[in-house]
């Protein structure tokens, strides 16, 4: 009998225990893959919204963890534009607001842009037209939000108790914009934020040819000059971060990712304990069998390999089941109107690979002590065992 076949036979002889162990561990693995997958796709979507538009620096109020909590005077943009090497400065105002849907409401990312904002070039208009400077009380809906609200061009939406007419429905490459709403910057300042000339941040594009040492050096020089700007009291007023650093340091990215890892580690700890319990019980029940194997010449390393092989086989099976369940769960969640504007229903391959590797580690860890115990059994144990 082949060694692998021998391992599989040992597992299938105890079908109920094997099934329960796989199901228990697959729940842990599925939770980890789903949570990490959603968190990492969340961060990737934010990064894409900047990097695919060529944004080099995200400028915020100094000391603020993300754009949603930043607040800057719009005139700061003119000072940034005056820096040598700066090609484009796009101001924006970002808020998470409630939009009325029947008798209830849903939370939506609302952005205030100027008509000349370069991000408009990346929007594919499915209905209607883009915003113009002369428009009043109008908005654009992302395709996902339009479907959730069942709205199209000519319909009205209520945003923070203000009524806006839909003049266009667009599709973007990022899930947040597809699930969001765009209005003119000055209207958002006046009607929603009620603070004229205030924005939450600036996106800066740097001329790669403005420094003899290349693009990275040009970005660094512009960044240093931005962060040297001071207010009327001589205090640093701005933080300029490269897009990847902004995503890594953003509170609304770090917090979900940290919570995902913490929850995942708890679930995996429970899975490890379950695996340890299963394998140690298996060894105790098979003292006679293992003693006979030692008597017919099996070396200790082969006994260890058998027990670890069983635990790793269980963990790989659980990883496959848990991953499939996680992919299905995330897809189903992404259909819900309350969250489909924030997650795209897919899990990155990297999250799946992490889940597989960690689960194999659980198999090795959970099987290590039982394998060691089994390797210490002597052939005489088979004779003494009832």
C-alpha positions, 0 to 999 in steps of 0.5 A: 500500500502506498504511503499516501493511500495509507494516510487517506485510509486512516482518515476515511476510517473515521469519517465523522471526526474527519468531517467535523474537523474539516468543517471546523477548520474551514470556518476559521479559514473561510473567515480569515480569507473573507476578512483579509480579502475584503480589507486588502481589496478595500485598500487596493481600490483606494490606491487604484483611485490615485495611481491609475490617474497618475497622482504622485502626492496626496496632500492633507491637513497636517496630523490628520490620518485620512482625507475624510478628517482633513480640512483645508482652505481651498486657496492652499491649492494655488500655493501648491500650483506655484511650486516648480515641477507641479503639473496638476493640482486637483482639489476635492471634498469627500464626505460619507453621507446618508442618501434617502432610499424610500423610508430608509437611507444608505451611507454613500461616499459623496465627492465634490469635484470641479468640472475641470478635475482630471478624474472626470476623464476616467469616467465612462458616461452610461447615461446623460452628461458630465457636470458643468460649471453653470449647473445647480443642484445636479449630481452624477450617480455611479452605476452601482448606486444608480441600481441600488436607488433605481434612479436614472437621468431626470430623477431626484435624490435626497442627499443630507436633506438637499434635493439634487437632480440626476444628470448622468450615470457613470462607470468608473474603474474603482468600486467606491466611485461606482457606489458613490455620487459626485456633485460640484465642489462649490455646491457641496461646500455651500449646501452640504458642508456649509463652509465655502472654500474648504476642501478635504485634500489635494491630488498632486501630479508632478512633472517627471522631467522637472528634476535631473535625477528623475521622477522620484527625485522630483516628487520628493522635492515637491513633497518637501516644499509642500510640507515646509508651508506654514500658516500665519502662526508659523506652524506646519499646515500640510502633510504630503504623502506618496499614494502608497504611503497614504493608503498604508497610513490611512486610518480607514484602511489600517483599522479594518485590516487590523480588525481582520487580522485580529479576528482571523488570528482568534479564529485560527487559534481555535482551529489549531486547538481543534486540530491538536485535539483531533490528532492527539485523540487519533494517536491515543486510539491507535496505540496498538496500530502504531506499535505494530507498525513499529514492530514491522520495521517502521522508523520513527520518522515514518510514524511522524510523517504519517501523523503530520501527513494526516493533519496537513491533509485535513488542513489543505482540505479545510483550506479548499472548502473554506476558500470556496465558502469565503469567495461565495460569501463575499460575492453574496455580501457584495450584492447587498445595497448597504455594502456593494458601494464599498466592496467589489465581491472578489478576493485577491489571489494573495489573500487566498495564498495567505490562507492556504499557507497559514492553514498548512502551518496549522496542520503542521503545528496541530500535528507536531505534538501528536506526531512526537507522542506517536514516535515515542511508542514502542512495539511493546505498547501494542502488546500491552494495549487493550 
